[in-house]
Amino acid sequence: MKYVWFVGMVLGALMILSACGGSEESSGDGGEGASLTIGISLPSATHGWMGALIDHAETEANEISESEGIDYVMTNAENPNEQANDVDDLIAQDVDAMVILPIESAALTPSGQNVADADIPLVVVDRELENDAADVVVTGDNEGIGRNAGNYLVNQLDGEGKIVEITGPPNSVTEQRGAGFQEAIEGEDGIDVVASQDGDFSTETSLGVMQNILQAQEEIDAVYTQDDGMALGVLQAIEEAGREDIQFITGAGGGTEVYEHIQDDDSLITATFLYPPTMSVEGIRIAADLAQGEEQAEEEVLLDATEVTNDNVDEHYDPDSLF
């Protein structure tokens, strides 16, 4: 009798354990308590527009982790090869959605395809890939920035003047801002682009590039830069050279230091066009929704390229802004 009683106890315990095991497997398949993870692959930066974007991304990812229990893994790369390796690592970790800001569009396009082939929902922020691997693209209106800047300079110069263009490195942002600018000045016979060089979205690089251009060009009326940081480098070069022929510099982004120049009637930087670093917040939010199986109504989220001049700069200026 004791033997029968013991066997009955063992069988009962096994049935209870089996039931518990079935419940745990169900939660792992997406039920209540399922663990989700977002992979985030960004460039490396600690300041400027990119530094602010990274900070906003991490803040939003932390908030989603605390409020919704969705984990995240963030990587920051110095170059496209490192970023491609980061993306492969995130795929290997079987994340439930991924956010990528490509350092270079062409170089990261195969990585984006790898994400799509792994059936991982993909959100691309800022710089687009050269294929349709992304489920959603979140970006500013880059063509609008170039077009608005071109129209601004044409109007300020009354259709007559020599313009220098300082571009970014090879990626979709640079191409689109350049295309919009060319569209705006096309047919303006009095506008002459006397130089167009890559400033690498860097204040320091743009300083050196503009120094060389100033030596080569005896007459310049305005400078169109594709980035606020580059506008500051260009301004420094002009001031150090003591050039007085240049009347206007435009930027892109909406940085605090550039806003302060726009507020100063004596500064050559007279306009910028919004490209907010908070776009990473939208990208992380969308990735969280995709990770949870929610469908997105739009494949592209486009932010306005609002013109900021002395007339409306006070509406946008925030002295405590990270950018």
C-alpha positions, 0 to 999 in steps of 0.5 A, spaced: 500 500 500 505 504 501 508 503 494 502 504 491 501 511 495 508 513 493 507 512 485 501 516 485 504 521 489 510 521 483 505 521 477 501 527 481 507 531 481 509 529 474 502 532 471 503 538 475 510 539 472 508 538 465 502 543 466 507 548 468 512 547 463 506 548 458 504 555 460 511 557 460 512 555 453 505 559 451 508 565 454 514 564 450 510 564 444 508 571 445 503 571 450 503 575 457 510 576 459 513 574 453 520 578 452 521 582 446 528 586 444 529 592 439 536 592 436 539 599 435 544 600 430 547 607 430 553 611 428 558 613 434 557 621 436 557 624 443 556 631 441 552 635 435 546 633 431 548 626 431 550 626 439 543 629 440 539 624 436 543 618 439 541 621 446 534 621 444 534 614 442 537 611 448 532 616 452 526 613 448 528 606 449 529 606 456 522 609 457 519 603 453 523 598 456 520 601 463 513 602 461 512 596 456 518 591 458 521 591 451 528 590 452 533 593 447 540 593 445 544 599 442 550 599 438 554 605 436 559 604 430 565 608 427 565 606 420 560 602 415 564 596 416 563 596 424 556 598 423 555 592 418 558 587 423 554 590 429 547 589 424 550 582 423 550 581 431 543 583 432 541 579 427 544 573 430 541 575 437 534 574 434 531 581 436 524 582 434 525 589 430 531 593 428 532 601 428 538 603 423 541 609 421 546 608 416 553 611 416 553 610 409 547 608 405 550 604 399 555 600 404 549 598 409 544 596 404 546 589 404 546 589 411 539 592 411 537 586 406 540 581 411 535 584 416 529 583 411 531 576 409 531 574 417 524 576 417 526 582 422 522 588 422 526 594 420 526 601 421 531 606 417 532 613 420 535 619 417 539 616 411 535 611 407 538 605 404 538 603 396 533 598 396 526 597 399 528 592 405 526 597 410 518 597 413 518 604 415 523 610 413 523 616 418 527 622 415 526 629 415 525 632 408 532 633 405 529 635 398 525 640 401 531 643 405 535 643 399 529 646 395 528 651 401 535 653 401 536 654 394 529 659 394 532 663 400 538 664 397 536 666 390 531 671 393 536 674 398 541 675 392 535 677 387 537 672 382 544 674 381 550 671 385 556 666 386 554 661 391 559 655 394 555 649 396 558 645 402 555 638 401 555 631 406 559 625 405 556 620 400 549 618 402 542 619 401 541 625 405 547 628 401 544 626 395 537 629 396 539 635 399 543 637 393 538 635 388 533 639 392 538 645 391 539 644 384 532 644 383 531 651 386 536 654 382 535 651 375 533 656 370 536 662 374 541 664 369 544 669 374 546 664 379 553 661 379 555 655 383 563 656 383 565 650 388 561 644 391 565 640 396 564 635 401 565 637 408 563 631 411 558 634 416 563 636 420 565 643 423 573 641 422 573 638 416 568 644 413 573 649 416 579 646 412 575 645 405 572 653 406 579 655 407 581 652 400 575 655 397 577 662 399 584 661 396 581 659 390 575 663 389 576 671 389 568 672 389 563 669 393 556 672 395 553 666 399 554 659 401 549 653 402 551 648 407 547 642 408 548 642 415 549 647 421 555 644 424 558 645 417 555 652 417 559 654 423 566 651 420 565 655 414 563 662 418 570 661 422 574 660 415 571 666 412 572 670 419 579 668 419 580 670 412 577 677 413 573 676 407 567 681 406 564 679 400 560 673 402 553 676 405 549 669 407 550 662 410 545 657 410 545 651 415 540 645 416 538 642 422 536 647 427 542 647 432 542 652 438 549 655 436 546 657 429 540 659 432 544 664 436 547 666 430 541 667 426 538 672 432 545 676 431 543 681 426 551 682 424 552 674 423 553 671 416 549 665 418 542 668 416 537 661 415 537 654 417 532 649 415 529 644 420 531 637 421 530 635 428 534 629 431 528 627 435 526 623 429 530 617 433 524 617 438 519 616 432 523 611 429 524 607 436 517 608 438 515 605 431 520 599 432 516 597 439 510 597 435 513 593 430 516 588 435 509 587 438 506 585 431 502 592 430 502 594 422 504 601 420 499 605 416 505 609 413 512 606 410 515 613 410 514 618 416 517 625 413 518 631 417 517 638 415 523 642 412 521 649 416 525 655 414 528 658 420 530 666 420 530 672 424 523 672 423 521 666 427 527 663 430 525 665 437 519 660 436 524 654 435 530 657 440 531 653 446 538 654 450 537 648 454 537 644 448 542 638 447 543 640 440 
